[in-house]
Amino acid sequence: MFEKNLSMGYLLDFYGEVLSERKREVLGYYYNDDLSLSEIAAELEISRQGVRDIIKKAEEELTFLEEKLHLAEKFDSAQRRIERAKALAASLGSDELCEELQSIAADLG
């Protein structure tokens, strides 16, 4: 369950802006603020089932986007490759290359 929550929160970071404001708000409450369905329902003055439906639909949208675009996967891969390259550059004593790789990593976020 924790891994799924972490994964969905990560996808929300990548694709959240393409969701409707309502879906983004509900997922933010659920994954980022760790509110329960009941707490979200009370906050938004809708039913608990309504909150659950919004979450499910938003999760499906985020999963669909990642399956088609693979942006989160590519980002993770790029960060891992940069870290390996930085380690290699450091072992070779190339400060300039290390700095450039650090700059690239910072640009990625």
RODO-2510 file (C-alpha; in nm, 4 decimals, decimal comma):
residues 109
     n   res          X          Y          Z
     1     m     0,0000     0,0000     0,0000
     2     f     0,2779     0,2434     0,0923
     3     e     0,4566     0,1872    -0,2393
     4     k     0,1358     0,2522    -0,4321
     5     n     0,0773     0,5735    -0,2368
     6     l     0,4331     0,6853    -0,3023
     7     s     0,4044     0,5992    -0,6700
     8     m     0,0743     0,7798    -0,7129
     9     g     0,2049     1,0850    -0,5273
    10     y     0,5025     1,0856    -0,7627
    11     l     0,2757     1,0696    -1,0675
    12     l     0,0714     1,3526    -0,9199
    13     d     0,3887     1,5628    -0,9113
    14     f     0,4545     1,4911    -1,2786
    15     y     0,1082     1,5082    -1,4282
    16     g    -0,1047     1,6855    -1,1696
    17     e    -0,1396     2,0002    -1,3769
    18     v    -0,3320     1,8147    -1,6476
    19     l    -0,5974     1,7015    -1,4004
    20     s    -0,8994     1,9144    -1,3271
    21     e    -0,8592     2,1440    -1,0286
    22     r    -1,1032     1,9318    -0,8295
    23     k    -0,9188     1,6047    -0,8967
    24     r    -0,5835     1,7665    -0,8223
    25     e    -0,7212     1,9070    -0,4958
    26     v    -0,8660     1,5723    -0,3839
    27     l    -0,5502     1,3785    -0,4694
    28     g    -0,3420     1,6426    -0,2931
    29     y    -0,5485     1,5995     0,0214
    30     y    -0,5324     1,2218    -0,0040
    31     y    -0,1670     1,1630    -0,0988
    32     n     0,0179     1,4744     0,0134
    33     d    -0,1795     1,5723     0,3236
    34     d    -0,2683     1,2122     0,4144
    35     l    -0,6334     1,2925     0,4852
    36     s    -0,8885     1,0130     0,5023
    37     l    -1,1811     0,9869     0,2632
    38     s    -1,4097     1,1080     0,5432
    39     e    -1,1909     1,4072     0,6182
    40     i    -1,1773     1,5063     0,2525
    41     a    -1,5532     1,4599     0,2187
    42     a    -1,6115     1,6886     0,5148
    43     e    -1,3689     1,9484     0,3795
    44     l    -1,5313     1,9526     0,0349
    45     e    -1,8849     1,8921     0,1566
    46     i    -1,9374     1,5876    -0,0642
    47     s    -1,9973     1,2226     0,0140
    48     r    -1,7224     0,9804     0,1044
    49     q    -1,8185     0,7785    -0,2054
    50     g    -1,7846     1,0927    -0,4151
    51     v    -1,4308     1,1396    -0,2873
    52     r    -1,3483     0,7765    -0,3612
    53     d    -1,4828     0,8090    -0,7160
    54     i    -1,2763     1,1216    -0,7799
    55     i    -0,9622     0,9514    -0,6497
    56     k    -1,0166     0,6423    -0,8639
    57     k    -1,0783     0,8450    -1,1813
    58     a    -0,7787     1,0698    -1,1173
    59     e    -0,5544     0,7690    -1,0473
    60     e    -0,6654     0,6143    -1,3756
    61     e    -0,5795     0,9357    -1,5605
    62     l    -0,2353     0,9590    -1,4010
    63     t    -0,1610     0,5935    -1,4718
    64     f    -0,2761     0,6322    -1,8327
    65     l    -0,0499     0,9341    -1,8832
    66     e     0,2535     0,7540    -1,7423
    67     e     0,1825     0,4439    -1,9525
    68     k     0,1739     0,6607    -2,2662
    69     l     0,4438     0,9203    -2,1916
    70     h     0,6790     0,7498    -1,9413
    71     l     0,7973     1,0898    -1,8131
    72     a     0,8401     0,9802    -1,4521
    73     e     1,0265     0,6671    -1,5610
    74     k     1,2544     0,8685    -1,7924
    75     f     1,3188     1,1251    -1,5204
    76     d     1,4213     0,8551    -1,2721
    77     s     1,6465     0,6945    -1,5300
    78     a     1,8117     1,0266    -1,6158
    79     q     1,8773     1,1014    -1,2487
    80     r     2,0325     0,7588    -1,1905
    81     r     2,2552     0,7996    -1,4977
    82     i     2,3662     1,1454    -1,3872
    83     e     2,4578     1,0106    -1,0437
    84     r     2,6636     0,7308    -1,2027
    85     a     2,8340     0,9807    -1,4333
    86     k     2,9115     1,2112    -1,1389
    87     a     3,0701     0,9224    -0,9507
    88     l     3,2785     0,8328    -1,2543
    89     a     3,3835     1,1945    -1,3085
    90     a     3,4804     1,2233    -0,9419
    91     s     3,6885     0,9048    -0,9633
    92     l     3,8676     1,0523    -1,2643
    93     g     3,9255     1,3782    -1,0793
    94     s     3,7278     1,5877    -1,3272
    95     d     3,5879     1,8724    -1,1182
    96     e     3,4622     2,0578    -1,4233
    97     l     3,2618     1,7569    -1,5419
    98     c     3,1253     1,7009    -1,1899
    99     e     3,0067     2,0622    -1,1806
   100     e     2,8412     2,0316    -1,5222
   101     l     2,6632     1,7127    -1,4207
   102     q     2,5495     1,8782    -1,0984
   103     s     2,4103     2,1648    -1,3060
   104     i     2,2202     1,9223    -1,5293
   105     a     2,0785     1,7433    -1,2247
   106     a     1,9654     2,0776    -1,0817
   107     d     1,7930     2,1659    -1,4105
   108     l     1,6006     1,8388    -1,3952
   109     g     1,4671     1,9338    -1,0561
***
